[in-house]
């Protein structure tokens, strides 16, 4: 296990399209924070698969080079962003240090990634290192043990709006990876529901002083109050720069699949599930999320019979796609 990281780490998490990218970008301008500018990637694209015995350290170094160095180069979206950060220096430091850490230890990899970034960005010694990756609320126990000074902020979103945002990107983005609307709906039922379960469980397990749950709706509807509360949670002063999402101090438009400019905090997409998804899709979600929606203040709109019928209908597709094996077929 790697030595404890000197600077406390704030992990930002939540299901994809819950607003975690915009949330991360709000931290960018705060002078007390060292903010890794995009998804960390290593906690889902490296861990745990690439820690197996079938891979050599050369394999792991090549994988990390691809998902950290190449990905960061690709995701600095504008020349202005790239001009604010020396990618070549980051890549050289990151690659050079991989020979000196245990590549089977995810904490060592995250430690090295954050340390390399802070040294390159000139942000060593700030109050917090901030890093984001979707769904790592499921790894909170492991990461809290590895980073004893860490805190978590988990973003939640009405799962119907969450699915609406994902659905808007199926044709233009997710279909390139073989995902259709049914698969997207199945994914949110499984992963976002797990996220809500862990939101409750992790708060109880680690305490509200280390684990904070924030609804996307509250963040965008009452931003100054929500961010002030976050700053209290971190023990740092509120800074007005946090009210504008930036990357390396440069304005960012966000990552809307509909190419809407979200260079400012906006509540535009709250409740848009009414127009983005069907009544049946909403009923399916309401069935599977059940009382979890009520726990976090999301009222269900369908009646029980509609939820039961919709879920039964969707089960036929899920069973055929993922579970059913024809034992009556030809040998």
C-alpha positions as semicolon CSV with decimal commas, in nm:
position;residue;x (nm);y (nm);z (nm)
1;X;0,000;0,000;0,000
2;X;0,126;0,347;-0,083
3;X;0,221;0,593;0,189
4;X;-0,062;0,829;0,295
5;X;-0,109;1,120;0,059
6;X;0,003;1,441;0,227
7;X;-0,284;1,655;0,100
8;X;-0,641;1,538;0,176
9;X;-0,834;1,409;-0,123
10;X;-1,190;1,502;-0,211
11;X;-1,354;1,235;-0,426
12;X;-1,650;1,353;-0,636
13;X;-1,880;1,077;-0,752
14;X;-2,227;0,994;-0,880
15;X;-2,388;0,820;-1,174
16;X;-2,300;0,936;-1,526
17;X;-2,495;1,242;-1,638
18;X;-2,577;1,344;-1,280
19;X;-2,390;1,672;-1,318
20;X;-2,053;1,558;-1,184
21;X;-1,853;1,725;-1,463
22;X;-2,018;2,064;-1,409
23;X;-1,975;2,019;-1,033
24;X;-1,604;1,944;-1,072
25;X;-1,565;2,253;-1,292
26;X;-1,710;2,472;-1,016
27;X;-1,414;2,385;-0,794
28;X;-1,158;2,481;-1,059
29;X;-1,126;2,850;-0,969
30;X;-1,093;2,808;-0,592
31;X;-0,739;2,905;-0,480
32;X;-0,732;2,643;-0,203
33;X;-0,797;2,348;-0,434
34;X;-0,592;2,143;-0,678
35;X;-0,855;2,015;-0,923
36;X;-0,780;1,733;-1,165
37;X;-0,960;1,869;-1,471
38;X;-1,142;1,566;-1,609
39;X;-1,242;1,211;-1,515
40;X;-0,960;1,029;-1,339
41;X;-1,041;0,714;-1,546
42;X;-0,814;0,483;-1,343
43;X;-1,081;0,369;-1,099
44;X;-1,298;0,219;-1,373
45;X;-1,076;0,180;-1,680
46;X;-0,779;0,030;-1,491
47;X;-0,905;-0,100;-1,158
48;X;-0,977;-0,385;-1,098
49;X;-0,935;-0,561;-1,432
50;X;-0,578;-0,457;-1,503
51;X;-0,457;-0,569;-1,161
52;X;-0,498;-0,936;-1,259
53;X;-0,213;-1,182;-1,295
54;X;-0,264;-1,210;-1,670
55;X;-0,111;-0,864;-1,719
56;X;0,254;-0,767;-1,691
57;X;0,381;-0,435;-1,559
58;X;0,461;-0,339;-1,919
59;X;0,094;-0,404;-2,004
60;X;-0,015;-0,190;-1,711
61;X;0,217;0,097;-1,800
62;X;0,086;0,093;-2,157
63;X;-0,272;0,092;-2,030
64;X;-0,211;0,382;-1,791
65;X;-0,038;0,579;-2,064
66;X;-0,345;0,539;-2,280
67;X;-0,617;0,612;-2,024
68;X;-0,437;0,891;-1,836
69;X;-0,191;1,067;-2,067
70;X;-0,368;1,020;-2,401
71;X;-0,714;1,073;-2,249
72;X;-0,614;1,396;-2,077
73;X;-0,460;1,522;-2,400
74;X;-0,781;1,443;-2,587
75;X;-1,016;1,597;-2,331
76;X;-0,855;1,937;-2,288
77;X;-1,123;2,073;-2,512
78;X;-0,991;2,410;-2,626
79;X;-0,653;2,561;-2,715
80;X;-0,704;2,802;-2,423
81;X;-0,731;2,510;-2,178
82;X;-0,428;2,336;-2,326
83;X;-0,229;2,660;-2,310
84;X;-0,282;2,676;-1,933
85;X;-0,132;2,333;-1,864
86;X;0,197;2,175;-1,975
87;X;0,076;1,839;-2,102
88;X;0,422;1,728;-2,211
89;X;0,560;1,787;-1,863
90;X;0,267;1,602;-1,707
91;X;0,307;1,306;-1,942
92;X;0,683;1,284;-1,882
93;X;0,639;1,295;-1,504
94;X;0,354;1,047;-1,503
95;X;0,527;0,794;-1,728
96;X;0,860;0,833;-1,552
97;X;0,711;0,767;-1,210
98;X;0,527;0,447;-1,304
99;X;0,844;0,242;-1,258
100;X;0,862;0,346;-0,893
101;X;0,513;0,253;-0,772
102;X;0,321;-0,070;-0,719
103;X;0,100;-0,092;-1,028
104;X;-0,117;-0,351;-0,853
105;X;-0,216;-0,093;-0,589
106;X;-0,492;0,139;-0,708
107;X;-0,422;0,380;-0,423
108;X;-0,060;0,410;-0,537
109;X;-0,178;0,484;-0,892
110;X;-0,427;0,750;-0,778
111;X;-0,162;0,901;-0,546
112;X;0,084;0,922;-0,837
113;X;-0,176;1,071;-1,072
114;X;-0,272;1,344;-0,825
115;X;0,085;1,419;-0,725
116;X;0,194;1,444;-1,089
117;X;-0,092;1,678;-1,169
118;X;-0,031;1,905;-0,867
119;X;0,340;1,933;-0,944
120;X;0,273;2,015;-1,308
121;X;-0,006;2,262;-1,233
122;X;0,189;2,432;-0,952
123;X;-0,080;2,347;-0,699
124;X;0,124;2,144;-0,448
125;X;0,035;2,226;-0,088
126;X;-0,323;2,339;-0,139
127;X;-0,587;2,239;0,113
128;X;-0,747;1,967;-0,099
129;X;-0,682;1,761;-0,410
130;X;-1,009;1,715;-0,599
131;X;-1,068;1,420;-0,828
132;X;-1,382;1,292;-1,001
133;X;-1,500;0,963;-1,137
134;X;-1,849;0,827;-1,184
135;X;-1,988;0,552;-0,958
136;X;-1,688;0,535;-0,722
137;X;-1,933;0,564;-0,433
138;X;-1,923;0,183;-0,464
139;X;-1,549;0,197;-0,382
140;X;-1,580;0,436;-0,089
141;X;-1,474;0,181;0,172
142;X;-1,158;0,092;-0,018
143;X;-1,068;0,453;-0,094
144;X;-1,143;0,584;0,255
145;X;-0,906;0,319;0,396
146;X;-0,633;0,407;0,146
147;X;-0,675;0,784;0,194
148;X;-0,757;0,829;0,564
149;X;-0,802;1,207;0,530
150;X;-1,035;1,175;0,231
151;X;-1,389;1,302;0,198
152;X;-1,659;1,220;-0,057
153;X;-1,929;1,427;-0,220
154;X;-2,185;1,223;-0,411
155;X;-2,418;1,392;-0,655
156;X;-2,768;1,250;-0,694
157;X;-3,023;1,336;-0,960
158;X;-3,386;1,246;-1,021
159;X;-3,333;0,912;-1,202
160;X;-3,597;1,001;-1,462
161;X;-3,406;1,318;-1,555
162;X;-3,082;1,121;-1,535
163;X;-3,217;0,870;-1,788
164;X;-3,352;1,155;-2,003
165;X;-3,005;1,306;-2,025
166;X;-2,853;0,970;-2,115
167;X;-3,124;0,891;-2,367
168;X;-3,053;1,217;-2,550
169;X;-2,703;1,086;-2,620
170;X;-2,779;0,732;-2,730
171;X;-2,796;0,804;-3,103
172;X;-2,506;1,049;-3,117
173;X;-2,270;0,889;-2,864
174;X;-2,354;0,566;-2,685
175;X;-2,461;0,380;-3,000
176;X;-2,097;0,394;-3,109
177;X;-2,024;0,154;-2,823
178;X;-2,313;-0,078;-2,905
179;X;-2,556;0,072;-2,652
180;X;-2,923;0,129;-2,736
181;X;-3,203;0,287;-2,531
182;X;-3,299;-0,042;-2,369
183;X;-2,940;-0,101;-2,254
184;X;-2,916;0,255;-2,124
185;X;-3,236;0,210;-1,924
186;X;-3,116;-0,124;-1,789
187;X;-2,785;0,035;-1,690
188;X;-2,945;0,318;-1,496
189;X;-3,179;0,078;-1,316
190;X;-2,879;-0,119;-1,197
191;X;-2,604;0,140;-1,146
192;X;-2,791;0,455;-1,043
193;X;-3,006;0,253;-0,805
194;X;-2,691;0,108;-0,648
195;X;-2,563;0,465;-0,621
196;X;-2,867;0,570;-0,420
197;X;-2,833;0,268;-0,193
198;X;-2,468;0,357;-0,130
199;X;-2,555;0,723;-0,072
200;X;-2,757;0,619;0,231
201;X;-2,517;0,346;0,342
202;X;-2,196;0,549;0,306
203;X;-2,339;0,846;0,496
204;X;-2,428;0,615;0,783
205;X;-2,096;0,430;0,764
206;X;-1,855;0,725;0,742
207;X;-2,059;1,005;0,898
208;X;-2,181;1,333;0,756
209;X;-1,848;1,500;0,832
210;X;-1,672;1,276;0,574
211;X;-1,944;1,178;0,330
212;X;-2,185;1,430;0,182
213;X;-2,476;1,370;-0,053
214;X;-2,586;1,662;-0,272
215;X;-2,885;1,665;-0,504
216;X;-2,818;1,809;-0,849
217;X;-3,146;1,997;-0,824
218;X;-3,035;2,179;-0,508
219;X;-2,696;2,260;-0,659
220;X;-2,839;2,432;-0,965
221;X;-3,145;2,589;-0,800
222;X;-2,968;2,746;-0,503
223;X;-2,604;2,740;-0,605
224;X;-2,455;2,991;-0,367
225;X;-2,608;2,825;-0,061
226;X;-2,516;2,475;-0,181
227;X;-2,156;2,572;-0,254
228;X;-2,125;2,760;0,074
229;X;-2,232;2,443;0,250
230;X;-1,973;2,245;0,052
231;X;-1,700;2,490;0,154
232;X;-1,801;2,448;0,519
233;X;-1,778;2,070;0,469
234;X;-1,420;2,115;0,341
235;X;-1,320;2,382;0,592
236;X;-1,236;2,642;0,328
237;X;-1,386;2,987;0,258
238;X;-1,646;3,029;-0,013
239;X;-1,501;3,193;-0,323
240;X;-1,721;3,368;-0,586
241;X;-1,517;3,196;-0,860
242;X;-1,702;2,877;-0,772
243;X;-2,022;3,011;-0,925
244;X;-1,879;2,978;-1,278
245;X;-1,767;2,640;-1,422
246;X;-1,415;2,657;-1,565
247;X;-1,123;2,434;-1,666
248;X;-0,782;2,584;-1,583
249;X;-0,962;2,914;-1,538
250;X;-1,112;2,904;-1,888
251;X;-1,492;2,905;-1,939
252;X;-1,636;2,568;-2,039
253;X;-1,962;2,493;-2,222
254;X;-2,021;2,164;-2,041
255;X;-2,085;1,830;-2,207
256;X;-2,451;1,835;-2,309
257;X;-2,540;1,586;-2,584
258;X;-2,783;1,847;-2,716
259;X;-2,494;2,093;-2,751
260;X;-2,657;2,340;-2,516
261;X;-2,418;2,600;-2,376
262;X;-2,390;2,539;-2,003
263;X;-2,112;2,790;-1,940
264;X;-2,317;2,906;-1,641
265;X;-2,502;2,706;-1,377
266;X;-2,849;2,632;-1,511
267;X;-3,163;2,461;-1,382
268;X;-3,293;2,421;-1,737
269;X;-3,300;2,041;-1,729
270;X;-3,478;1,992;-1,396
271;X;-3,801;1,801;-1,458
272;X;-3,746;1,767;-1,832
273;X;-3,805;1,393;-1,807
274;X;-4,171;1,467;-1,888
275;X;-4,068;1,557;-2,243
276;X;-3,754;1,343;-2,283
277;X;-3,877;0,996;-2,187
278;X;-4,201;0,803;-2,225
279;X;-4,456;0,744;-1,948
280;X;-4,368;0,375;-1,961
281;X;-3,997;0,444;-1,917
282;X;-4,074;0,670;-1,622
283;X;-4,292;0,400;-1,466
284;X;-4,016;0,140;-1,511
285;X;-3,771;0,365;-1,329
286;X;-4,022;0,445;-1,054
287;X;-4,083;0,073;-0,999
288;X;-3,715;-0,017;-0,965
289;X;-3,611;0,283;-0,756
290;X;-3,911;0,243;-0,527
291;X;-3,876;0,409;-0,188
292;X;-3,524;0,528;-0,271
293;X;-3,679;0,807;-0,474
294;X;-3,888;0,908;-0,177
295;X;-3,578;0,901;0,048
296;X;-3,422;1,179;-0,159
297;X;-3,733;1,384;-0,230
298;X;-3,828;1,258;-0,577
299;X;-4,202;1,195;-0,591
300;X;-4,327;0,916;-0,813
301;X;-4,587;1,013;-1,073
302;X;-4,735;0,679;-1,179
303;X;-4,969;0,450;-0,990
304;X;-4,871;0,105;-0,870
305;X;-5,051;-0,083;-1,147
306;X;-4,873;0,121;-1,416
307;X;-4,537;0,056;-1,249
308;X;-4,600;-0,318;-1,223
309;X;-4,712;-0,350;-1,585
310;X;-4,424;-0,141;-1,719
311;X;-4,164;-0,331;-1,517
312;X;-4,309;-0,665;-1,628
313;X;-4,289;-0,556;-1,991
314;X;-3,928;-0,443;-1,958
315;X;-3,831;-0,763;-1,777
316;X;-3,913;-0,958;-2,092
317;X;-3,647;-0,765;-2,283
318;X;-3,391;-0,781;-2,000
319;X;-3,439;-1,153;-1,949
320;X;-3,401;-1,225;-2,320
321;X;-3,100;-0,995;-2,353
322;X;-2,903;-1,087;-2,042
323;X;-3,030;-1,399;-1,869
324;X;-3,226;-1,645;-2,081
325;X;-3,046;-1,944;-2,230
326;X;-3,243;-2,170;-2,463
327;X;-3,206;-2,520;-2,326
328;X;-3,443;-2,650;-2,596
329;X;-3,230;-2,545;-2,889
330;X;-3,041;-2,782;-3,114
331;X;-2,735;-2,940;-2,950
